[in-house]
Amino acid sequence: MTRSVETTSSEDSELSLPAPKERRRLREAAELTHDEIAAAVGVTAATVRSWESGRTAPRGRKRELYTQFLARLAARRQDGGPAGPPGEAKTARAAEEPAADPPVPDPPTGDTPTPDPPASDRPTPDTPASDRPTPDTPASDAPSPDARTEPEQLPAEPPARVPVPGPAEAFDALYALAARDLARQAYLLTGRGALALEAVEKAFVQAWDRWPEVATDPDPVGWVRAIAYEYALSPWHRFRRAHRQLDKPPAEPADRILLDALLALAPANRRTVLLYDGVGLDLPDTAAETEATTPTAGHRLVHAHADLADRIPELADVPLEKQSALLRDLFTALRPAVDLEPRPAAVVRGGGERRTRLWTRATLSLTAMIAVSTSYTLMTAPTHYEPPPAPGESVSGVPPLAGPQQLTERGKQLHDKLRADPEAGPARIAPRIE
């Protein structure tokens, strides 16, 4: 049983995007630069030039932002009439500025006929006669138009101070924006829910440790995404017992086929097709994030689409130009069988700070131990050189050691006689009379 996926929204977005020449004409009519368009959409100026030349096309969220921005430019151009050449056209910022105050006419003189007052200023039957202006009333007593229309001057109040969010609030906002989507993308890369959540947390912990660099990065989500992808696709996880087996497959047969087809791709091709078709990056940005050249990323994408078409029945009957839109819908509709809810941002940020404190304390303890060992060695080490003792030598003039003397001839005879006597033993001690 296969599941049909609707592609109406993607086709509508393709139809609503103007042609490359129309994009450039709208930008020039509004007197905007490539850098200003890039800053509004969230891409680089080179990407905007590529879109206007027709070499590449925006995808995903960037396509929607670019289409809405061009629609606003076209609406402003229609409201202001046909735009002239770029040098005479109004900029988008000038169109939003309020118009200047109209000039105040000079007060009427005696020779100039006074125009009739408007209907709102004419006396009505309900107006008392005392309030009606008479010809004898001097002009100075009549309220001037400025006095009637000018509002009462109130004391200027100081503008309310908007609190500037700190680093923790900015990190929490980034985490709430991208953590759940990154966990889903890491799951599509690995097929393991625990590893996906671990990769996202590792990436955000590293982002918090280097927050000044991440906060000033033009694409902080891309910075965190690159770290999460690298950690999730690390080959060292195969040696971990907890990540050797895949998680429970999805319940839908179409989701199982899609996930098995993705995991059968090479890691580089899997990452390329997920960035291009799932996230919606264009080919140059995909090549830059995968640290490859644009032709290499294109070849990887072509091979990945061919392998997926062989494994996914729904993709085999779709033309090549519509495979990306169908894959994007399939990635969005996939429902994992595991929970991919990341932990709160405060917990992740606190865990990173706690880990940093532990490493700092361990480093300080090791440094203290090395310092103590070095001090003890310096205190107990000899301060001068002591040569080893020389080997022994013969010394003359010293008397030999005292000991038993050599036996004489008579002594040897007595010695032999005592040893040869048959009555050896205690009986020899008793005296014998001869």
Residue, then its C-alpha position, 0 to 999 in steps of 0.5 A: m500500500t503506497r501513500s499519495v502525496e499532493t504537490t499542489s503547493s510546490e507547483d503553485s510556488e513555481l508558477s508564482l515565481p517570476a522569470p529570471k529577467e523579471r526578477r532583475r527588472l523588479r530589483e532595478a526598478a526599485e533601485l535595490t542592490h544584490d546585497e539588499i536583496a540577499a539581506a532580506v531573503g537570508v542568502t549571499a549576494a552571489t546566490v541572488r545573482s545566480w537566481e537572476s541569471g537563471r543558473t539556479a533557482p531558490r528552493g524551500r523556505k528561501r523560495e517562499l521568502y524570495t517570491q513574497f519579496l518580489a511580490r511586494l516590489a511588484a505591488r509597490r510598482q503598480d501603486g506608484g504607476p509605471a516605473g521609469p528607468p532605474g535612475e528615476a525610479k523610487t526606492a522601496r524605502a522612499a515609497e514607504e516614507p510619508a509625503a511632505d506637508p502641503p504648503v499653507p496658502d497665504p491669508p486672503t486680502g481685501d481685493t481677493p474674494t473670500p471663498d465660501p466656507p465648507a459645509s462643515d463650517r456653515p451655520t446650521p439651524d440648530t446653531p445659536a444665533s450668538d455663536r453665528p459669525t456676523p459681518d461686524t465681528p472682527a477677523s481677530d475674534a474669529p478663530s483661525p483655521d490653525a487654531r481650530t485644527e492644531p492639536e493641543q501640545l502635550p509634553a513629549e514623553p520619553p520613548a519606552r526602552v525595549p529590553v535587549p535580549g541577552p545571549a541566553e535568550a537569543f540561544d533559546a530562540l535559536y534552539a526553539l527555531a531549529a532544534r526539532d527540525l534538526a533532530r528530524q533531519a539527523y534521524l533521516l541521516t542515521g535511522r537512530g532517534a537517540l543518536a539524532l537527539e545526541a547530535v543535536e544537543k552536541a551541536f547546540v552545546q558547541a554553539w553555546d560554548r562559541w556563542p559570539e561566533v555563532a551570534t555574528d554568523p550570517d546563517p546560525v542555523g546552518w552553523v549548527r546544522a553542519i556540526a550536527y550532521e558531522y557528528a551524526l555521520s561519524p563512523w566511530h558510532r559503529f563501535r558503540r553498543a547503543h548505536r549498532q542497531l537501528d531503531k524500530p522502523p516506521a509504521e507506514p510501509a511508504d515511510r519504511i521504504l523511504l527510510d531504507a532507501l535513504l540509509a542505503l545511500a552513501p553518507a555523502n550522497r545521503r547528506t547532499v540529497l537531504l540538504y538539496d531536497g529536504v532543507g531546500l538549499d540550492l546547489p552552490d550552498t549545498a556544495a559549500e556545506t558538504e565541503a565539495t565543489t558544485p560539479t561534485a555535489g551535482h553528480r552526487l545528487v544525480h546518483a542519489h536520485a537514480d538510486l532512490a528511484d530504483r527503490i521508491p515506487e512513487l519516485a520511479d514514475v515522476p519526471l526528473e524535474k519534479q523528483s525534488a518536489l516529491l522527495r521534499d513532500l515525502f521527507t515532510a510526511l515521514r512519521p518516525a516510530v520513535d520520539l524526536e522531542p529534544r530536551p528544553a533549551a535551558v537543560v541543554r545550555g545548563g548541561g553544557e555549562r556544567r560540563t565546562r565547569l567539570w572540565t575546568r575543575a579537572t584541568l585545574s586539579l591536574t595542573a595542581m598535581i603536576a605542580v606539587s609533584t614538580s615541587y617535591t622533585l625539586m626539593t628532594a633532588p640532589t643539589h650537587y653531583e656525587p661520583p660513584p665509588a671507584p672499583g677495588e685495588s690491591v693495597s700493600g703494607v697491610p698485615p694479612l688477616a689472622g687465622p689457623q697456622q699451617l700444621t707441622e709434620r708432627g701435628k699432621q701425624l697426631h691428626d691422622k692418629l686421632r682420626a684413625d683411632p677406633e675408639a672414637g666417641p665418648a669412650r675416648i674421654a674416659p682415662r685408661i690405665e695401660 
